[in-house]
Amino acid sequence: MEEKFYTSTEAAEITNCSRRQLQYWRDKGVVIPTVNTTGKGRNVYYSVADLLTLTVMHYLLSVGLSFEVCREALAMLQDKEPWLFEEFVSKKKMRRLMLISNASQQKYLTLAEFDKEAALEALCQGQTVIPFWCDRIHEVLHQNLKRFSE
C-alpha cells in the first residue's frame, strides 16, 4: 500500500494548525516533513506520521504548555512511545499522564500510566498534571482525515 502525503495547506487544514505554525515548527526542527526538491520550486509533503506529530503538538499547546515544554514532551513521547506515531495502532485505550515538576528553576517532565490516585498525589505535590489520551489523538486525526477526504 502506497503511503499518502499531504501538502502544507492540507496538513494545516487536517490538523487545525496554521501554515505559519507548520513553517515555524519545520524551521525549529520539531516536525521535518518530506521535501521534494525535484522539479520546479520546493514542495513540502507531510506523511500521516507527521500529521500525528502535528496533532500532538497542537494538543500540548492547547493545554497551555510553552513551546519549549511541548518540544521536550514531544521528544519524550517519540522516544518512549514510538508506536504513537504509527498510522495504525491497536484499538486498546492508551492513556498516560505527563507530569511536570519544577525543581531549582528546571522543569522535569515524566510520563506515567494514567492513574487517578497518582494524578491527585502529583497535583497535591504541586506538579502540573496533563492527561494524555493516545487513543484520542489517533481518533481526532482519523476523524479529520475522513472529513478532509469527503
C-alpha positions as CSV (number, residue, x, y, z in Angstrom):
1,M,0.0,0.0,0.0
2,E,1.4,3.4,-1.0
3,E,1.8,6.0,1.7
4,K,-0.3,9.1,1.3
5,F,1.3,12.5,1.6
6,Y,-0.3,15.9,2.2
7,T,0.8,19.5,1.3
8,S,1.3,22.1,3.9
9,T,-2.1,23.6,3.2
10,E,-3.8,20.2,3.5
11,A,-1.8,19.4,6.7
12,A,-2.8,22.7,8.2
13,E,-6.4,22.1,7.4
14,I,-6.4,18.5,8.7
15,T,-4.6,19.3,12.0
16,N,-6.2,22.6,12.7
17,C,-2.8,24.3,12.8
18,S,-1.9,27.4,10.8
19,R,0.5,27.2,7.9
20,R,2.7,29.7,9.8
21,Q,2.9,27.2,12.7
22,L,3.9,24.4,10.4
23,Q,6.6,26.6,8.9
24,Y,7.8,27.6,12.4
25,W,7.9,24.1,13.6
26,R,9.7,23.0,10.5
27,D,12.3,25.8,10.9
28,K,12.8,24.8,14.6
29,G,13.2,21.1,13.7
30,V,10.1,19.9,15.5
31,V,8.4,18.3,12.5
32,I,10.6,17.7,9.5
33,P,8.3,16.7,6.6
34,T,9.4,15.1,3.4
35,V,10.8,17.7,1.0
36,N,10.6,17.1,-2.8
37,T,13.5,19.0,-4.4
38,T,12.9,17.7,-7.9
39,G,11.1,19.8,-10.5
40,K,10.3,23.5,-10.0
41,G,10.3,25.0,-6.6
42,R,10.4,23.3,-3.3
43,N,7.5,21.1,-2.4
44,V,6.9,20.0,1.2
45,Y,4.8,17.0,2.0
46,Y,3.6,15.6,5.3
47,S,3.1,11.8,6.0
48,V,0.4,10.5,8.3
49,A,3.1,10.1,11.0
50,D,4.0,13.8,10.5
51,L,0.3,14.6,10.9
52,L,0.2,12.7,14.2
53,T,3.2,14.7,15.4
54,L,1.4,17.9,14.4
55,T,-1.7,16.8,16.2
56,V,0.3,16.0,19.4
57,M,2.0,19.4,19.3
58,H,-1.4,21.2,18.7
59,Y,-2.8,19.3,21.7
60,L,0.1,20.1,24.0
61,L,0.0,23.8,23.1
62,S,-3.8,23.9,23.6
63,V,-3.4,22.8,27.2
64,G,-1.2,25.8,27.8
65,L,2.3,24.5,27.7
66,S,5.1,26.6,26.4
67,F,6.6,25.8,23.0
68,E,9.8,24.6,24.7
69,V,8.0,22.3,27.1
70,C,5.9,21.0,24.2
71,R,9.0,20.3,22.2
72,E,10.5,18.4,25.2
73,A,7.3,16.4,25.7
74,L,7.1,15.5,22.0
75,A,10.7,14.3,22.1
76,M,9.9,12.2,25.2
77,L,6.8,10.7,23.5
78,Q,8.8,9.9,20.4
79,D,11.4,8.2,22.5
80,K,9.2,6.3,25.0
81,E,6.1,5.8,22.9
82,P,7.2,5.5,19.3
83,W,4.1,3.4,18.4
84,L,2.0,6.6,18.9
85,F,3.3,8.0,15.7
86,E,2.4,4.9,13.6
87,E,-0.7,5.2,11.4
88,F,-2.4,2.2,12.7
89,V,-2.3,1.1,16.4
90,S,-4.4,-1.3,18.3
91,K,-7.8,0.0,19.5
92,K,-6.7,-0.5,23.1
93,K,-7.0,2.7,25.1
94,M,-3.6,4.0,25.8
95,R,-3.8,6.6,28.5
96,R,-0.8,8.4,30.0
97,L,-0.1,11.1,32.5
98,M,2.5,13.8,31.8
99,L,3.9,15.1,35.0
100,I,5.8,18.4,35.1
101,S,7.6,19.4,38.2
102,N,9.8,22.4,38.9
103,A,12.9,22.0,40.9
104,S,15.8,24.5,41.1
105,Q,14.5,26.6,38.2
106,Q,14.4,23.5,36.0
107,K,11.4,21.6,34.7
108,Y,11.3,17.8,34.9
109,L,9.0,16.0,32.6
110,T,7.9,12.4,33.2
111,L,5.4,10.1,31.6
112,A,3.4,7.5,33.5
113,E,0.4,5.2,33.1
114,F,-2.8,7.0,33.8
115,D,-3.9,6.5,37.4
116,K,-6.4,8.8,39.2
117,E,-4.7,8.5,42.6
118,A,-1.2,9.2,41.1
119,A,-2.6,12.3,39.3
120,L,-4.2,13.6,42.6
121,E,-1.0,12.9,44.5
122,A,1.1,14.7,41.9
123,L,-1.3,17.7,42.0
124,C,-1.1,17.8,45.8
125,Q,2.7,17.9,45.4
126,G,2.5,21.0,43.1
127,Q,3.2,19.2,39.9
128,T,1.5,20.0,36.6
129,V,-0.6,17.0,35.5
130,I,-1.6,16.6,31.9
131,P,-3.8,13.7,30.9
132,F,-2.6,12.4,27.5
133,W,-5.0,10.0,25.7
134,C,-3.0,8.4,22.9
135,D,-6.2,6.8,21.6
136,R,-7.9,10.2,21.4
137,I,-5.0,11.7,19.4
138,H,-5.5,9.0,16.8
139,E,-9.2,9.3,16.8
140,V,-9.1,13.1,16.3
141,L,-6.7,12.7,13.4
142,H,-8.6,10.0,11.7
143,Q,-11.9,11.9,12.0
144,N,-10.1,15.0,10.5
145,L,-8.7,12.9,7.7
146,K,-12.1,11.4,6.9
147,R,-13.7,14.8,6.9
148,F,-10.9,16.1,4.7
149,S,-11.3,13.4,2.1
150,E,-15.1,13.9,1.8
